[in-house]
């Protein structure tokens, strides 16, 4: 174990091959994704720390409203407690980062961070601003809004309760309130406008909770006339779970904070206060007055019509029969002018195509680390698990097209497996906990995937070429458990909670 963790220190001078477990969806879950494909709504949830987010509301917005739902956590939680192991400080921030990312995989949201440092408890937001540099973090929140273009923003905390709660909490709400107004002002952080446009969200909400009132009893007695009672006790037949059941699974990812949660079912009310924006006539529709159909973008109506047709005629028994329609939808979206919606929906439709064909794509290595200027060995696998004819075109890794892997037409259950070696470019960026070493740069990099260990594979579907971006994975065989994949740094650290010396060395990453 000591030797294995010792290699972690080499992350500063090597490149780790890591992976997520492949996602496999049932036909009903694919249909659920196609429903989201037909919705152009966006929401941003903002709070201070990992685990501050209301997973019930994020789950609702993502799965009931089918909105692109993001959570901006200003910090990574490195000032918090740790109930599962001995790590504190920066390495705890790494663990809590992974917990947040895992939570979003469950509830359907997307995770973002600022570079604000969680330095522990503060009584007032002024203390947070002194340590964070208020304008710097405000600029990042404005950048996030301009980049993600949310129709609505929801604050976990109240910007008007200074001195009554954790200063980080109040600061997150105050910064969100300022950014809500500043994002549409061309004179605020105008340097961002070289690559982005100003953007004005339609509504800003405060997401109230019983614990703001001292307990459930007090909240039950409180005057709630100014709040919007939103029914979130939804059951999703396509997923086989209630909104609360999904949310509890998401909440339970925050293991280090002891937030394991019991699932529940039935009617459930969440409360929101409208801070800015037009009043809601229908309090069950937070996007009221906002066109969330494909009609909101130029030349989008035919796409919406095509998706509606697909939903009406969706083949659950033989999902591959949906691919032609999905490919046509992809082609229509690709012809649109560049926009945030074009980018999002192209990625969504590509996912649906992969799931409908059962297509398995993977480049793996049996080496956990590779170094620049080193010859690395890889295994390439491509398996078409449908009757849909898919033509494999090419693979690019490290900017180089692999010439020893030939183009081929893949038939049902035909696997194309090749092994190859490749010299790692000397100028490839080294892997490290970048947000600790260069927080400003890492903030802006979080909006675009690193291309360090990403390969690009081009496939042809019905005469349409589509490129998929995938990460190289590290794969090994456990003699007891069988095939395993390295998931993340936190998983390695959990393996030996008593080896404080080695863990502290790992903090140097």
ABEGO torsion letter per residue (X at the ends): XAAAAAAAAAAAABBBBBBBBBBBBBAAAAAAAAAAAABBBBBBBBBABBGABBAAAAAAAAAAAGBBBBBBBABAGAABBBAABABBEAAAAAAAAAAAAAAAAAAGBBBBBBABBBAEBBABAAAAAAAAGAAAAAAAAAAAAAAAGBABBBBABBAAABGABBAAAAAAAAAAAAAAAAAABAABGAAAAAABBBBBBABBBBBBBAAAAGEAAAAAABBAAABBBBBABBBBAAAGBBAAAAAAAAAAABAAAGABBBBBBEBBBBBBBBABEBBBABAABAABGBBABAAABBGAAAAAAAAAAAAAABBAABAAAAAAAAAAAAAAAAABBBBAAAAAAAAAAAAAAAAAAGBBBBBBBABABBBBGBBBBBBBBBBBABABBBBBABBBBGGBBBAABBBBBBBBGBBBBBBBBBBBBAABBBBBBAAAABAAAAAAAAABBBAAABBBBBBBBGGBBBBBBBBBBBBBBBAAAEBBBBABAAAAAAABAABAAAAAAAAAX
